[in-house]
Amino acid sequence: MKKCDICDKSGKVQYRVKSIEYKNWIFCCKVCWKTISKHEKYFYGGTRKSS
Ligand SMILES: [Zn+2]
């Protein structure tokens, strides 16, 4: 399993996102994704799944 770049929790699914606060692409968990999706200049770049 991969870790969330923000909260360091590991999980099977991560979301590739960036926003005004994260100018480079990061991978985050669902909880952090909900926060980031409210940021300005939020972009969604796909989903990563690990088996
Ligand atoms: Zn997280």
mmCIF file of the protein (N, C-alpha, C, O) and its ligand, coordinates in Angstrom:
data_MODEL
# 
_entry.id   MODEL 
# 
loop_
_entity.id 
_entity.type 
_entity.pdbx_number_of_molecules 
1 polymer     1 
2 non-polymer 1 
# 
_entity_poly.entity_id                      1 
_entity_poly.type                           'polypeptide(L)' 
_entity_poly.nstd_linkage                   no 
_entity_poly.nstd_monomer                   no 
_entity_poly.pdbx_seq_one_letter_code       MKKCDICDKSGKVQYRVKSIEYKNWIFCCKVCWKTISKHEKYFYGGTRKSS 
_entity_poly.pdbx_seq_one_letter_code_can   MKKCDICDKSGKVQYRVKSIEYKNWIFCCKVCWKTISKHEKYFYGGTRKSS 
_entity_poly.pdbx_strand_id                 A 
# 
loop_
_entity_poly_seq.entity_id 
_entity_poly_seq.num 
_entity_poly_seq.mon_id 
_entity_poly_seq.hetero 
1 1  MET n 
1 2  LYS n 
1 3  LYS n 
1 4  CYS n 
1 5  ASP n 
1 6  ILE n 
1 7  CYS n 
1 8  ASP n 
1 9  LYS n 
1 10 SER n 
1 11 GLY n 
1 12 LYS n 
1 13 VAL n 
1 14 GLN n 
1 15 TYR n 
1 16 ARG n 
1 17 VAL n 
1 18 LYS n 
1 19 SER n 
1 20 ILE n 
1 21 GLU n 
1 22 TYR n 
1 23 LYS n 
1 24 ASN n 
1 25 TRP n 
1 26 ILE n 
1 27 PHE n 
1 28 CYS n 
1 29 CYS n 
1 30 LYS n 
1 31 VAL n 
1 32 CYS n 
1 33 TRP n 
1 34 LYS n 
1 35 THR n 
1 36 ILE n 
1 37 SER n 
1 38 LYS n 
1 39 HIS n 
1 40 GLU n 
1 41 LYS n 
1 42 TYR n 
1 43 PHE n 
1 44 TYR n 
1 45 GLY n 
1 46 GLY n 
1 47 THR n 
1 48 ARG n 
1 49 LYS n 
1 50 SER n 
1 51 SER n 
# 
loop_
_struct_asym.id 
_struct_asym.entity_id 
A 1 
B 2 
# 
loop_
_chem_comp.id 
_chem_comp.type 
_chem_comp.mon_nstd_flag 
ARG 'L-peptide linking' y 
ASN 'L-peptide linking' y 
ASP 'L-peptide linking' y 
CYS 'L-peptide linking' y 
GLN 'L-peptide linking' y 
GLU 'L-peptide linking' y 
GLY 'peptide linking'   y 
HIS 'L-peptide linking' y 
ILE 'L-peptide linking' y 
LYS 'L-peptide linking' y 
MET 'L-peptide linking' y 
PHE 'L-peptide linking' y 
SER 'L-peptide linking' y 
THR 'L-peptide linking' y 
TRP 'L-peptide linking' y 
TYR 'L-peptide linking' y 
VAL 'L-peptide linking' y 
ZN  non-polymer         . 
# 
_pdbx_entity_nonpoly.entity_id   2 
_pdbx_entity_nonpoly.name        ? 
_pdbx_entity_nonpoly.comp_id     ZN 
# 
_pdbx_nonpoly_scheme.asym_id         B 
_pdbx_nonpoly_scheme.entity_id       2 
_pdbx_nonpoly_scheme.mon_id          ZN 
_pdbx_nonpoly_scheme.ndb_seq_num     1 
_pdbx_nonpoly_scheme.pdb_seq_num     101 
_pdbx_nonpoly_scheme.auth_seq_num    101 
_pdbx_nonpoly_scheme.pdb_mon_id      ZN 
_pdbx_nonpoly_scheme.auth_mon_id     ZN 
_pdbx_nonpoly_scheme.pdb_strand_id   A 
_pdbx_nonpoly_scheme.pdb_ins_code    . 
# 
loop_
_atom_site.group_PDB 
_atom_site.id 
_atom_site.type_symbol 
_atom_site.label_atom_id 
_atom_site.label_alt_id 
_atom_site.label_comp_id 
_atom_site.label_asym_id 
_atom_site.label_entity_id 
_atom_site.label_seq_id 
_atom_site.pdbx_PDB_ins_code 
_atom_site.Cartn_x 
_atom_site.Cartn_y 
_atom_site.Cartn_z 
_atom_site.occupancy 
_atom_site.B_iso_or_equiv 
_atom_site.pdbx_formal_charge 
_atom_site.auth_seq_id 
_atom_site.auth_comp_id 
_atom_site.auth_asym_id 
_atom_site.auth_atom_id 
_atom_site.pdbx_PDB_model_num 
ATOM   1   N  N  . MET A 1 1  ? 0.843   -1.202 0.000   1.00 0.00 ? 1   MET A N  1 
ATOM   2   C  CA . MET A 1 1  ? 0.000   0.000  0.000   1.00 0.00 ? 1   MET A CA 1 
ATOM   3   C  C  . MET A 1 1  ? 0.881   1.257  0.000   1.00 0.00 ? 1   MET A C  1 
ATOM   4   O  O  . MET A 1 1  ? 1.979   1.272  0.556   1.00 0.00 ? 1   MET A O  1 
ATOM   5   N  N  . LYS A 1 2  ? 0.371   2.284  -0.629  1.00 0.00 ? 2   LYS A N  1 
ATOM   6   C  CA . LYS A 1 2  ? 1.107   3.534  -0.721  1.00 0.00 ? 2   LYS A CA 1 
ATOM   7   C  C  . LYS A 1 2  ? 0.631   4.520  0.349   1.00 0.00 ? 2   LYS A C  1 
ATOM   8   O  O  . LYS A 1 2  ? -0.472  4.401  0.883   1.00 0.00 ? 2   LYS A O  1 
ATOM   9   N  N  . LYS A 1 3  ? 1.486   5.487  0.644   1.00 0.00 ? 3   LYS A N  1 
ATOM   10  C  CA . LYS A 1 3  ? 1.141   6.458  1.682   1.00 0.00 ? 3   LYS A CA 1 
ATOM   11  C  C  . LYS A 1 3  ? 0.663   7.776  1.099   1.00 0.00 ? 3   LYS A C  1 
ATOM   12  O  O  . LYS A 1 3  ? 1.098   8.207  0.031   1.00 0.00 ? 3   LYS A O  1 
ATOM   13  N  N  . CYS A 1 4  ? -0.232  8.392  1.823   1.00 0.00 ? 4   CYS A N  1 
ATOM   14  C  CA . CYS A 1 4  ? -0.701  9.731  1.497   1.00 0.00 ? 4   CYS A CA 1 
ATOM   15  C  C  . CYS A 1 4  ? 0.434   10.729 1.694   1.00 0.00 ? 4   CYS A C  1 
ATOM   16  O  O  . CYS A 1 4  ? 1.142   10.675 2.701   1.00 0.00 ? 4   CYS A O  1 
ATOM   17  N  N  . ASP A 1 5  ? 0.612   11.638 0.740   1.00 0.00 ? 5   ASP A N  1 
ATOM   18  C  CA . ASP A 1 5  ? 1.695   12.618 0.849   1.00 0.00 ? 5   ASP A CA 1 
ATOM   19  C  C  . ASP A 1 5  ? 1.439   13.670 1.925   1.00 0.00 ? 5   ASP A C  1 
ATOM   20  O  O  . ASP A 1 5  ? 2.364   14.374 2.330   1.00 0.00 ? 5   ASP A O  1 
ATOM   21  N  N  . ILE A 1 6  ? 0.235   13.783 2.379   1.00 0.00 ? 6   ILE A N  1 
ATOM   22  C  CA . ILE A 1 6  ? -0.090  14.819 3.358   1.00 0.00 ? 6   ILE A CA 1 
ATOM   23  C  C  . ILE A 1 6  ? -0.132  14.256 4.777   1.00 0.00 ? 6   ILE A C  1 
ATOM   24  O  O  . ILE A 1 6  ? 0.589   14.733 5.653   1.00 0.00 ? 6   ILE A O  1 
ATOM   25  N  N  . CYS A 1 7  ? -0.952  13.268 5.004   1.00 0.00 ? 7   CYS A N  1 
ATOM   26  C  CA . CYS A 1 7  ? -1.133  12.782 6.374   1.00 0.00 ? 7   CYS A CA 1 
ATOM   27  C  C  . CYS A 1 7  ? -0.355  11.492 6.652   1.00 0.00 ? 7   CYS A C  1 
ATOM   28  O  O  . CYS A 1 7  ? -0.328  11.012 7.785   1.00 0.00 ? 7   CYS A O  1 
ATOM   29  N  N  . ASP A 1 8  ? 0.283   10.930 5.606   1.00 0.00 ? 8   ASP A N  1 
ATOM   30  C  CA . ASP A 1 8  ? 1.143   9.761  5.782   1.00 0.00 ? 8   ASP A CA 1 
ATOM   31  C  C  . ASP A 1 8  ? 0.389   8.459  6.087   1.00 0.00 ? 8   ASP A C  1 
ATOM   32  O  O  . ASP A 1 8  ? 1.005   7.448  6.424   1.00 0.00 ? 8   ASP A O  1 
ATOM   33  N  N  . LYS A 1 9  ? -0.911  8.489  5.972   1.00 0.00 ? 9   LYS A N  1 
ATOM   34  C  CA . LYS A 1 9  ? -1.685  7.257  6.143   1.00 0.00 ? 9   LYS A CA 1 
ATOM   35  C  C  . LYS A 1 9  ? -1.558  6.399  4.894   1.00 0.00 ? 9   LYS A C  1 
ATOM   36  O  O  . LYS A 1 9  ? -1.566  6.913  3.775   1.00 0.00 ? 9   LYS A O  1 
ATOM   37  N  N  . SER A 1 10 ? -1.443  5.110  5.087   1.00 0.00 ? 10  SER A N  1 
ATOM   38  C  CA . SER A 1 10 ? -1.371  4.246  3.919   1.00 0.00 ? 10  SER A CA 1 
ATOM   39  C  C  . SER A 1 10 ? -2.751  3.724  3.554   1.00 0.00 ? 10  SER A C  1 
ATOM   40  O  O  . SER A 1 10 ? -3.608  3.514  4.413   1.00 0.00 ? 10  SER A O  1 
ATOM   41  N  N  . GLY A 1 11 ? -2.939  3.521  2.260   1.00 0.00 ? 11  GLY A N  1 
ATOM   42  C  CA . GLY A 1 11 ? -4.225  3.038  1.784   1.00 0.00 ? 11  GLY A CA 1 
ATOM   43  C  C  . GLY A 1 11 ? -4.090  2.457  0.391   1.00 0.00 ? 11  GLY A C  1 
ATOM   44  O  O  . GLY A 1 11 ? -3.048  2.588  -0.249  1.00 0.00 ? 11  GLY A O  1 
ATOM   45  N  N  . LYS A 1 12 ? -5.141  1.820  -0.069  1.00 0.00 ? 12  LYS A N  1 
ATOM   46  C  CA . LYS A 1 12 ? -5.091  1.172  -1.385  1.00 0.00 ? 12  LYS A CA 1 
ATOM   47  C  C  . LYS A 1 12 ? -5.345  2.138  -2.518  1.00 0.00 ? 12  LYS A C  1 
ATOM   48  O  O  . LYS A 1 12 ? -4.939  1.887  -3.653  1.00 0.00 ? 12  LYS A O  1 
ATOM   49  N  N  . VAL A 1 13 ? -6.007  3.232  -2.226  1.00 0.00 ? 13  VAL A N  1 
ATOM   50  C  CA . VAL A 1 13 ? -6.370  4.187  -3.264  1.00 0.00 ? 13  VAL A CA 1 
ATOM   51  C  C  . VAL A 1 13 ? -5.862  5.575  -2.890  1.00 0.00 ? 13  VAL A C  1 
ATOM   52  O  O  . VAL A 1 13 ? -6.050  6.041  -1.767  1.00 0.00 ? 13  VAL A O  1 
ATOM   53  N  N  . GLN A 1 14 ? -5.222  6.217  -3.848  1.00 0.00 ? 14  GLN A N  1 
ATOM   54  C  CA . GLN A 1 14 ? -4.825  7.607  -3.656  1.00 0.00 ? 14  GLN A CA 1 
ATOM   55  C  C  . GLN A 1 14 ? -5.279  8.438  -4.849  1.00 0.00 ? 14  GLN A C  1 
ATOM   56  O  O  . GLN A 1 14 ? -5.431  7.929  -5.960  1.00 0.00 ? 14  GLN A O  1 
ATOM   57  N  N  . TYR A 1 15 ? -5.489  9.717  -4.598  1.00 0.00 ? 15  TYR A N  1 
ATOM   58  C  CA . TYR A 1 15 ? -5.934  10.637 -5.640  1.00 0.00 ? 15  TYR A CA 1 
ATOM   59  C  C  . TYR A 1 15 ? -4.792  11.572 -5.989  1.00 0.00 ? 15  TYR A C  1 
ATOM   60  O  O  . TYR A 1 15 ? -4.130  12.132 -5.114  1.00 0.00 ? 15  TYR A O  1 
ATOM   61  N  N  . ARG A 1 16 ? -4.575  11.730 -7.290  1.00 0.00 ? 16  ARG A N  1 
ATOM   62  C  CA . ARG A 1 16 ? -3.514  12.598 -7.761  1.00 0.00 ? 16  ARG A CA 1 
ATOM   63  C  C  . ARG A 1 16 ? -4.101  13.989 -7.932  1.00 0.00 ? 16  ARG A C  1 
ATOM   64  O  O  . ARG A 1 16 ? -4.994  14.198 -8.752  1.00 0.00 ? 16  ARG A O  1 
ATOM   65  N  N  . VAL A 1 17 ? -3.601  14.928 -7.161  1.00 0.00 ? 17  VAL A N  1 
ATOM   66  C  CA . VAL A 1 17 ? -4.187  16.267 -7.154  1.00 0.00 ? 17  VAL A CA 1 
ATOM   67  C  C  . VAL A 1 17 ? -3.110  17.335 -7.052  1.00 0.00 ? 17  VAL A C  1 
ATOM   68  O  O  . VAL A 1 17 ? -1.981  17.068 -6.641  1.00 0.00 ? 17  VAL A O  1 
ATOM   69  N  N  . LYS A 1 18 ? -3.482  18.546 -7.435  1.00 0.00 ? 18  LYS A N  1 
ATOM   70  C  CA . LYS A 1 18 ? -2.693  19.706 -7.068  1.00 0.00 ? 18  LYS A CA 1 
ATOM   71  C  C  . LYS A 1 18 ? -3.621  20.878 -6.833  1.00 0.00 ? 18  LYS A C  1 
ATOM   72  O  O  . LYS A 1 18 ? -4.774  20.861 -7.263  1.00 0.00 ? 18  LYS A O  1 
ATOM   73  N  N  . SER A 1 19 ? -3.122  21.894 -6.154  1.00 0.00 ? 19  SER A N  1 
ATOM   74  C  CA . SER A 1 19 ? -3.918  23.074 -5.840  1.00 0.00 ? 19  SER A CA 1 
ATOM   75  C  C  . SER A 1 19 ? -2.979  24.244 -5.624  1.00 0.00 ? 19  SER A C  1 
ATOM   76  O  O  . SER A 1 19 ? -1.772  24.132 -5.842  1.00 0.00 ? 19  SER A O  1 
ATOM   77  N  N  . ILE A 1 20 ? -3.523  25.338 -5.206  1.00 0.00 ? 20  ILE A N  1 
ATOM   78  C  CA . ILE A 1 20 ? -2.703  26.527 -4.966  1.00 0.00 ? 20  ILE A CA 1 
ATOM   79  C  C  . ILE A 1 20 ? -1.678  26.262 -3.857  1.00 0.00 ? 20  ILE A C  1 
ATOM   80  O  O  . ILE A 1 20 ? -0.617  26.886 -3.835  1.00 0.00 ? 20  ILE A O  1 
ATOM   81  N  N  . GLU A 1 21 ? -1.981  25.367 -2.964  1.00 0.00 ? 21  GLU A N  1 
ATOM   82  C  CA . GLU A 1 21 ? -1.050  25.057 -1.874  1.00 0.00 ? 21  GLU A CA 1 
ATOM   83  C  C  . GLU A 1 21 ? -0.075  23.948 -2.232  1.00 0.00 ? 21  GLU A C  1 
ATOM   84  O  O  . GLU A 1 21 ? 0.996   23.840 -1.635  1.00 0.00 ? 21  GLU A O  1 
ATOM   85  N  N  . TYR A 1 22 ? -0.443  23.127 -3.205  1.00 0.00 ? 22  TYR A N  1 
ATOM   86  C  CA . TYR A 1 22 ? 0.428   22.034 -3.624  1.00 0.00 ? 22  TYR A CA 1 
ATOM   87  C  C  . TYR A 1 22 ? 0.642   22.188 -5.128  1.00 0.00 ? 22  TYR A C  1 
ATOM   88  O  O  . TYR A 1 22 ? -0.144  21.707 -5.945  1.00 0.00 ? 22  TYR A O  1 
ATOM   89  N  N  . LYS A 1 23 ? 1.717   22.865 -5.456  1.00 0.00 ? 23  LYS A N  1 
ATOM   90  C  CA . LYS A 1 23 ? 1.897   23.242 -6.858  1.00 0.00 ? 23  LYS A CA 1 
ATOM   91  C  C  . LYS A 1 23 ? 2.406   22.100 -7.720  1.00 0.00 ? 23  LYS A C  1 
ATOM   92  O  O  . LYS A 1 23 ? 2.242   22.115 -8.940  1.00 0.00 ? 23  LYS A O  1 
ATOM   93  N  N  . ASN A 1 24 ? 3.012   21.130 -7.098  1.00 0.00 ? 24  ASN A N  1 
ATOM   94  C  CA . ASN A 1 24 ? 3.373   19.913 -7.814  1.00 0.00 ? 24  ASN A CA 1 
ATOM   95  C  C  . ASN A 1 24 ? 2.343   18.835 -7.503  1.00 0.00 ? 24  ASN A C  1 
ATOM   96  O  O  . ASN A 1 24 ? 1.682   18.871 -6.465  1.00 0.00 ? 24  ASN A O  1 
ATOM   97  N  N  . TRP A 1 25 ? 2.218   17.895 -8.399  1.00 0.00 ? 25  TRP A N  1 
ATOM   98  C  CA . TRP A 1 25 ? 1.271   16.819 -8.182  1.00 0.00 ? 25  TRP A CA 1 
ATOM   99  C  C  . TRP A 1 25 ? 1.620   16.030 -6.925  1.00 0.00 ? 25  TRP A C  1 
ATOM   100 O  O  . TRP A 1 25 ? 2.780   15.688 -6.696  1.00 0.00 ? 25  TRP A O  1 
ATOM   101 N  N  . ILE A 1 26 ? 0.625   15.752 -6.130  1.00 0.00 ? 26  ILE A N  1 
ATOM   102 C  CA . ILE A 1 26 ? 0.801   14.890 -4.962  1.00 0.00 ? 26  ILE A CA 1 
ATOM   103 C  C  . ILE A 1 26 ? -0.244  13.776 -5.017  1.00 0.00 ? 26  ILE A C  1 
ATOM   104 O  O  . ILE A 1 26 ? -1.225  13.851 -5.757  1.00 0.00 ? 26  ILE A O  1 
ATOM   105 N  N  . PHE A 1 27 ? -0.007  12.763 -4.229  1.00 0.00 ? 27  PHE A N  1 
ATOM   106 C  CA . PHE A 1 27 ? -0.997  11.702 -4.056  1.00 0.00 ? 27  PHE A CA 1 
ATOM   107 C  C  . PHE A 1 27 ? -1.530  11.779 -2.639  1.00 0.00 ? 27  PHE A C  1 
ATOM   108 O  O  . PHE A 1 27 ? -0.757  11.819 -1.681  1.00 0.00 ? 27  PHE A O  1 
ATOM   109 N  N  . CYS A 1 28 ? -2.844  11.801 -2.501  1.00 0.00 ? 28  CYS A N  1 
ATOM   110 C  CA . CYS A 1 28 ? -3.412  11.911 -1.168  1.00 0.00 ? 28  CYS A CA 1 
ATOM   111 C  C  . CYS A 1 28 ? -4.573  10.942 -0.994  1.00 0.00 ? 28  CYS A C  1 
ATOM   112 O  O  . CYS A 1 28 ? -5.134  10.427 -1.961  1.00 0.00 ? 28  CYS A O  1 
ATOM   113 N  N  . CYS A 1 29 ? -4.913  10.712 0.272   1.00 0.00 ? 29  CYS A N  1 
ATOM   114 C  CA . CYS A 1 29 ? -6.021  9.820  0.602   1.00 0.00 ? 29  CYS A CA 1 
ATOM   115 C  C  . CYS A 1 29 ? -7.352  10.544 0.427   1.00 0.00 ? 29  CYS A C  1 
ATOM   116 O  O  . CYS A 1 29 ? -7.383  11.739 0.133   1.00 0.00 ? 29  CYS A O  1 
ATOM   117 N  N  . LYS A 1 30 ? -8.417  9.835  0.603   1.00 0.00 ? 30  LYS A N  1 
ATOM   118 C  CA . LYS A 1 30 ? -9.751  10.395 0.379   1.00 0.00 ? 30  LYS A CA 1 
ATOM   119 C  C  . LYS A 1 30 ? -10.060 11.549 1.337   1.00 0.00 ? 30  LYS A C  1 
ATOM   120 O  O  . LYS A 1 30 ? -10.705 12.527 0.957   1.00 0.00 ? 30  LYS A O  1 
ATOM   121 N  N  . VAL A 1 31 ? -9.597  11.425 2.568   1.00 0.00 ? 31  VAL A N  1 
ATOM   122 C  CA . VAL A 1 31 ? -9.861  12.460 3.570   1.00 0.00 ? 31  VAL A CA 1 
ATOM   123 C  C  . VAL A 1 31 ? -9.180  13.768 3.169   1.00 0.00 ? 31  VAL A C  1 
ATOM   124 O  O  . VAL A 1 31 ? -9.798  14.832 3.182   1.00 0.00 ? 31  VAL A O  1 
ATOM   125 N  N  . CYS A 1 32 ? -7.898  13.672 2.814   1.00 0.00 ? 32  CYS A N  1 
ATOM   126 C  CA . CYS A 1 32 ? -7.151  14.873 2.416   1.00 0.00 ? 32  CYS A CA 1 
ATOM   127 C  C  . CYS A 1 32 ? -7.655  15.419 1.092   1.00 0.00 ? 32  CYS A C  1 
ATOM   128 O  O  . CYS A 1 32 ? -7.651  16.631 0.874   1.00 0.00 ? 32  CYS A O  1 
ATOM   129 N  N  . TRP A 1 33 ? -8.082  14.546 0.220   1.00 0.00 ? 33  TRP A N  1 
ATOM   130 C  CA . TRP A 1 33 ? -8.616  14.960 -1.073  1.00 0.00 ? 33  TRP A CA 1 
ATOM   131 C  C  . TRP A 1 33 ? -9.834  15.870 -0.893  1.00 0.00 ? 33  TRP A C  1 
ATOM   132 O  O  . TRP A 1 33 ? -10.014 16.836 -1.634  1.00 0.00 ? 33  TRP A O  1 
ATOM   133 N  N  . LYS A 1 34 ? -10.655 15.553 0.088   1.00 0.00 ? 34  LYS A N  1 
ATOM   134 C  CA . LYS A 1 34 ? -11.834 16.386 0.345   1.00 0.00 ? 34  LYS A CA 1 
ATOM   135 C  C  . LYS A 1 34 ? -11.441 17.800 0.723   1.00 0.00 ? 34  LYS A C  1 
ATOM   136 O  O  . LYS A 1 34 ? -12.110 18.760 0.343   1.00 0.00 ? 34  LYS A O  1 
ATOM   137 N  N  . THR A 1 35 ? -10.356 17.929 1.471   1.00 0.00 ? 35  THR A N  1 
ATOM   138 C  CA . THR A 1 35 ? -9.861  19.252 1.859   1.00 0.00 ? 35  THR A CA 1 
ATOM   139 C  C  . THR A 1 35 ? -9.278  19.980 0.655   1.00 0.00 ? 35  THR A C  1 
ATOM   140 O  O  . THR A 1 35 ? -9.588  21.145 0.403   1.00 0.00 ? 35  THR A O  1 
ATOM   141 N  N  . ILE A 1 36 ? -8.433  19.277 -0.079  1.00 0.00 ? 36  ILE A N  1 
ATOM   142 C  CA . ILE A 1 36 ? -7.742  19.906 -1.208  1.00 0.00 ? 36  ILE A CA 1 
ATOM   143 C  C  . ILE A 1 36 ? -8.713  20.307 -2.307  1.00 0.00 ? 36  ILE A C  1 
ATOM   144 O  O  . ILE A 1 36 ? -8.499  21.304 -2.996  1.00 0.00 ? 36  ILE A O  1 
ATOM   145 N  N  . SER A 1 37 ? -9.762  19.545 -2.469  1.00 0.00 ? 37  SER A N  1 
ATOM   146 C  CA . SER A 1 37 ? -10.720 19.853 -3.530  1.00 0.00 ? 37  SER A CA 1 
ATOM   147 C  C  . SER A 1 37 ? -11.421 21.193 -3.306  1.00 0.00 ? 37  SER A C  1 
ATOM   148 O  O  . SER A 1 37 ? -12.078 21.712 -4.208  1.00 0.00 ? 37  SER A O  1 
ATOM   149 N  N  . LYS A 1 38 ? -11.279 21.743 -2.113  1.00 0.00 ? 38  LYS A N  1 
ATOM   150 C  CA . LYS A 1 38 ? -11.868 23.060 -1.831  1.00 0.00 ? 38  LYS A CA 1 
ATOM   151 C  C  . LYS A 1 38 ? -10.866 24.191 -2.027  1.00 0.00 ? 38  LYS A C  1 
ATOM   152 O  O  . LYS A 1 38 ? -11.236 25.364 -2.007  1.00 0.00 ? 38  LYS A O  1 
ATOM   153 N  N  . HIS A 1 39 ? -9.600  23.836 -2.217  1.00 0.00 ? 39  HIS A N  1 
ATOM   154 C  CA . HIS A 1 39 ? -8.585  24.864 -2.449  1.00 0.00 ? 39  HIS A CA 1 
ATOM   155 C  C  . HIS A 1 39 ? -8.804  25.535 -3.802  1.00 0.00 ? 39  HIS A C  1 
ATOM   156 O  O  . HIS A 1 39 ? -9.466  25.000 -4.691  1.00 0.00 ? 39  HIS A O  1 
ATOM   157 N  N  . GLU A 1 40 ? -8.229  26.711 -3.919  1.00 0.00 ? 40  GLU A N  1 
ATOM   158 C  CA . GLU A 1 40 ? -8.212  27.352 -5.229  1.00 0.00 ? 40  GLU A CA 1 
ATOM   159 C  C  . GLU A 1 40 ? -7.269  26.611 -6.155  1.00 0.00 ? 40  GLU A C  1 
ATOM   160 O  O  . GLU A 1 40 ? -6.308  25.984 -5.709  1.00 0.00 ? 40  GLU A O  1 
ATOM   161 N  N  . LYS A 1 41 ? -7.547  26.686 -7.437  1.00 0.00 ? 41  LYS A N  1 
ATOM   162 C  CA . LYS A 1 41 ? -6.728  26.063 -8.483  1.00 0.00 ? 41  LYS A CA 1 
ATOM   163 C  C  . LYS A 1 41 ? -6.546  24.569 -8.263  1.00 0.00 ? 41  LYS A C  1 
ATOM   164 O  O  . LYS A 1 41 ? -5.480  24.006 -8.516  1.00 0.00 ? 41  LYS A O  1 
ATOM   165 N  N  . TYR A 1 42 ? -7.592  23.957 -7.796  1.00 0.00 ? 42  TYR A N  1 
ATOM   166 C  CA . TYR A 1 42 ? -7.567  22.514 -7.596  1.00 0.00 ? 42  TYR A CA 1 
ATOM   167 C  C  . TYR A 1 42 ? -7.683  21.794 -8.931  1.00 0.00 ? 42  TYR A C  1 
ATOM   168 O  O  . TYR A 1 42 ? -8.544  22.104 -9.755  1.00 0.00 ? 42  TYR A O  1 
ATOM   169 N  N  . PHE A 1 43 ? -6.792  20.822 -9.124  1.00 0.00 ? 43  PHE A N  1 
ATOM   170 C  CA . PHE A 1 43 ? -6.860  19.955 -10.302 1.00 0.00 ? 43  PHE A CA 1 
ATOM   171 C  C  . PHE A 1 43 ? -6.838  18.507 -9.865  1.00 0.00 ? 43  PHE A C  1 
ATOM   172 O  O  . PHE A 1 43 ? -6.145  18.129 -8.920  1.00 0.00 ? 43  PHE A O  1 
ATOM   173 N  N  . TYR A 1 44 ? -7.604  17.719 -10.565 1.00 0.00 ? 44  TYR A N  1 
ATOM   174 C  CA . TYR A 1 44 ? -7.626  16.288 -10.312 1.00 0.00 ? 44  TYR A CA 1 
ATOM   175 C  C  . TYR A 1 44 ? -6.937  15.593 -11.474 1.00 0.00 ? 44  TYR A C  1 
ATOM   176 O  O  . TYR A 1 44 ? -7.259  15.836 -12.637 1.00 0.00 ? 44  TYR A O  1 
ATOM   177 N  N  . GLY A 1 45 ? -5.988  14.726 -11.150 1.00 0.00 ? 45  GLY A N  1 
ATOM   178 C  CA . GLY A 1 45 ? -5.186  14.111 -12.200 1.00 0.00 ? 45  GLY A CA 1 
ATOM   179 C  C  . GLY A 1 45 ? -5.263  12.602 -12.267 1.00 0.00 ? 45  GLY A C  1 
ATOM   180 O  O  . GLY A 1 45 ? -4.447  11.968 -12.936 1.00 0.00 ? 45  GLY A O  1 
ATOM   181 N  N  . GLY A 1 46 ? -6.220  12.023 -11.591 1.00 0.00 ? 46  GLY A N  1 
ATOM   182 C  CA . GLY A 1 46 ? -6.366  10.572 -11.690 1.00 0.00 ? 46  GLY A CA 1 
ATOM   183 C  C  . GLY A 1 46 ? -6.326  9.878  -10.344 1.00 0.00 ? 46  GLY A C  1 
ATOM   184 O  O  . GLY A 1 46 ? -6.152  10.504 -9.299  1.00 0.00 ? 46  GLY A O  1 
ATOM   185 N  N  . THR A 1 47 ? -6.490  8.596  -10.398 1.00 0.00 ? 47  THR A N  1 
ATOM   186 C  CA . THR A 1 47 ? -6.534  7.779  -9.198  1.00 0.00 ? 47  THR A CA 1 
ATOM   187 C  C  . THR A 1 47 ? -5.456  6.703  -9.289  1.00 0.00 ? 47  THR A C  1 
ATOM   188 O  O  . THR A 1 47 ? -5.239  6.120  -10.352 1.00 0.00 ? 47  THR A O  1 
ATOM   189 N  N  . ARG A 1 48 ? -4.800  6.449  -8.196  1.00 0.00 ? 48  ARG A N  1 
ATOM   190 C  CA . ARG A 1 48 ? -3.774  5.412  -8.144  1.00 0.00 ? 48  ARG A CA 1 
ATOM   191 C  C  . ARG A 1 48 ? -4.262  4.298  -7.231  1.00 0.00 ? 48  ARG A C  1 
ATOM   192 O  O  . ARG A 1 48 ? -4.683  4.536  -6.098  1.00 0.00 ? 48  ARG A O  1 
ATOM   193 N  N  . LYS A 1 49 ? -4.197  3.092  -7.745  1.00 0.00 ? 49  LYS A N  1 
ATOM   194 C  CA . LYS A 1 49 ? -4.605  1.954  -6.921  1.00 0.00 ? 49  LYS A CA 1 
ATOM   195 C  C  . LYS A 1 49 ? -3.438  0.993  -6.784  1.00 0.00 ? 49  LYS A C  1 
ATOM   196 O  O  . LYS A 1 49 ? -2.775  0.670  -7.770  1.00 0.00 ? 49  LYS A O  1 
ATOM   197 N  N  . SER A 1 50 ? -3.191  0.546  -5.594  1.00 0.00 ? 50  SER A N  1 
ATOM   198 C  CA . SER A 1 50 ? -2.142  -0.442 -5.386  1.00 0.00 ? 50  SER A CA 1 
ATOM   199 C  C  . SER A 1 50 ? -2.786  -1.771 -4.966  1.00 0.00 ? 50  SER A C  1 
ATOM   200 O  O  . SER A 1 50 ? -3.807  -1.799 -4.279  1.00 0.00 ? 50  SER A O  1 
ATOM   201 N  N  . SER A 1 51 ? -2.175  -2.833 -5.389  1.00 0.00 ? 51  SER A N  1 
ATOM   202 C  CA . SER A 1 51 ? -2.770  -4.143 -5.074  1.00 0.00 ? 51  SER A CA 1 
ATOM   203 C  C  . SER A 1 51 ? -1.937  -4.861 -4.025  1.00 0.00 ? 51  SER A C  1 
ATOM   204 O  O  . SER A 1 51 ? -2.272  -5.977 -3.627  1.00 0.00 ? 51  SER A O  1 
HETATM 205 ZN ZN . ZN  B 2 .  ? -4.236  11.862 3.749   1.00 0.00 2 101 ZN  A ZN 1 
# 
